[in-house]
Amino acid sequence: MDIRLPWARWEVWAFVIIVVLALGLRLWALGARAIQHDESLHAIYSWYIYEGRGYTHDPMMHGPFKFYATAAVYWLLWANDATARLLPALFGTALVAVPIMLRRRLGRTGTLVTSLLLALSPTMLYFSRFARDDMYMAVWALLLVAFMWGYLDTRKSRYLVLSSVALAFAFSTMENVYIVVAVLGSYLFIASATDVVPWLLGRKRLRDFSPGGQFLILMATLVLPLGAACIGLFQHTLGITLANPDWTAGPVGMPKGPGLYVAFVVVVTLFVAAVAIGLRWRPWVWLVCFGAFATVWVLLYSSFFANFPGGLLSGLWQSLGYWVVQHEVARGGQPWYYYIVVGLNYEFLPMLVGSAAAAYYLVKGDRFSLFLVYWAVGSFLLYSYAGEKMPWLLVNVALPFILLAGKALGSLLEREPWGRVTLSQIDGQTPICPECQWVNYLEARVCVRCGTTLPVEASPDSTPSLPQVTPTPVGPVNPRLRLWLRSIRWPAVAFTFMLALLVAVAGRWLVLALAKESGMSLGLNLLLALLVPAMIAACIYLIWQAGQGKRLALLVVSLAGVMLALSVQAALRAAYANPNMPVEMLVYAQGGQDIPQVMAEIERLGRETGKGRNLKITVDTNTWPWAWYLRDYKLVGYPCYGNESGACRSMDQTPDADVVLLAAGNQASAERFMSGYGMPVKYTHLWWFSESYRGITRKTVWEGLRKRESLCRVADYFVYRNFGLPDLSADSYAYFPKDFTLAPVGPNVAGNKSRC
């Protein structure tokens, strides 16, 4: 393919605007949302590094990268809710810019569309403002894809080194890197089967592999030792403990007993095999790549040699072993169709358009298009199979679909669905009007009379059959504006607006018609019954006027534009209107806004008593996110009241504390010891979406399609985020001194009433 694709000035400005827009959306009110459970873990352990307390790798909180990177942010700025989320916001912005590296494959317009979709994606925006690993992983994965295709196109060794660095950071970030490697590795294995099979038969040398085969060698040799713990999947068959599932018997995910020897043999064997293959392939290139990978990985997992060799052992085996065990636990208990349900509520544009594009590319796609299809389908299947399914993992499922949709929509936009027919699109290479008047405009010549556009290489100067007339604009209209107005096919523009209006009117009518009490008069219903068919007829007429060869592009792009508007609404609603509210499926184990309110009262109590941060505070079981909020308080205790585990015991005396934060389940047994405090204030500690989609079967889907109430609930939730079912929550009680006048706390109103 021709890899030369010069930049146009308008294109540069378009990218700048998109990236600046993405940055603004991700930084706006970054610290306003209450800290979520997982966020508090990541924020506080980063703060421990900043405070000089060190760090020890624990696979439950994934890799070490975010802890050191966030600690660096604290060191440069300060530690609060916003700076804890600053790095994901910056990575989320960087993700919007990374498609530039795939511009040769996505195309000029396709790259712009892809970046725009990433900037406005509800999932990408929400989790770019979230202190977790998902934005980091999205950037590493997309960089790895970009470097891979850079090497396939150019065969330049620098892409191999850059891929090694990206892969090292990915392995130091989150364990779903194994899914990324599985998808990319299996694709490369299939694409380079003509290399691998002859090599296995001894008929081909490694250095003679194709670029795809060489990239596969690099990935395989770097990853093989780190994938050794996957044999833990067969530990029940083998009868040995290769990944310990019981936290009371030792570190979860580590081998025990005879499993230690098996693990040692497997790791050494795979490492020796990787070194032997790498050195037989391209020794100097492989040594540089291995050195780059090992430098990043060893420094981070060893805590810059402060935890050596313990961090290397946990990173080498326990990182994967822990999640091998969690596959059987299936935390979250989500059904296999979880990403379909959540995805169609947030990422409906890339998933629907991407799925249609995948069907088309399977028939007429080039190599890169087929790769995107493989990446999207493979990621969806593997994440759906994985035992643990969480809303933040939708980032990894949606990413390849966004690239698919961006490339497809870019190709359709390049057909200029709202423009007049160009000379290259007319049979016989003849202009539309017999006496065209040409004028130079940007990179083409355009007729000021009919709007016919000529590419530079087919300009009138080189086309003898075309008259060469210097245009003489008539009237006060600016020639460029007049030219632009004439180049637009107005029926196509009218179709797009009419389609958007039709969707808005028909959608609103449908939601009201399904509601129990629509509030619509008979006259209004009759008017809409006449108006909607008339609008449909107008859409049919207008799209017919768009011109042959442009109708399909106009229809798809217009529908995508409507879906983009709905996506923007969903993104802004999730990120700003409902960031703490469990009406959003993206909200999971989220601290309610009550927690910052209680925290404000604790700070006020410290000021009024003069104790400041020397207040005595007791927090019962609900350590997170309070460990983050109370990080600067010196006298905080975290006892475990109740009988949930062997480490817990019932309260047997009045706590020696100024403030007691008591779990709701333990309040009844502890009430007799709390007489010295004022009236308790109930607050929402954590809450979740109701998850009523569990248990869906083919029968329930069919029954739901026949019930007005079910259809109404789906429509009401999609449009207004009203659902009408109780939220899942974990509540607590706050006890303050009797003489302290407590400001109202809560209630948190989620606006979850359905009209169905």
BELRA-V633789 format. One record per helix or strand of 3 or more residues. SS is the DSSP state (helix for helix, strand for strand). FROM is the first residue (numbers start at 0). LEN is the number of residues. Records with the same first field share a line. If there is no record, write none. Layout:
SS: FROM-LEN ; FROM-LEN
This chain:
helix: 8-19 ; 36-15 ; 58-3 ; 64-12 ; 80-4 ; 85-21 ; 107-13 ; 121-7 ; 133-21 ; 157-14 ; 176-15 ; 192-8 ; 205-3 ; 210-28 ; 246-3 ; 257-44 ; 309-20 ; 337-9 ; 347-17 ; 366-19 ; 390-23 ; 422-3 ; 455-3 ; 459-3 ; 478-9 ; 489-25 ; 521-23 ; 550-27 ; 593-16 ; 611-3 ; 622-7 ; 663-10 ; 697-9 ; 707-13
strand: 437-4 ; 443-4 ; 452-3 ; 615-4 ; 634-3 ; 658-5 ; 680-8 ; 727-8
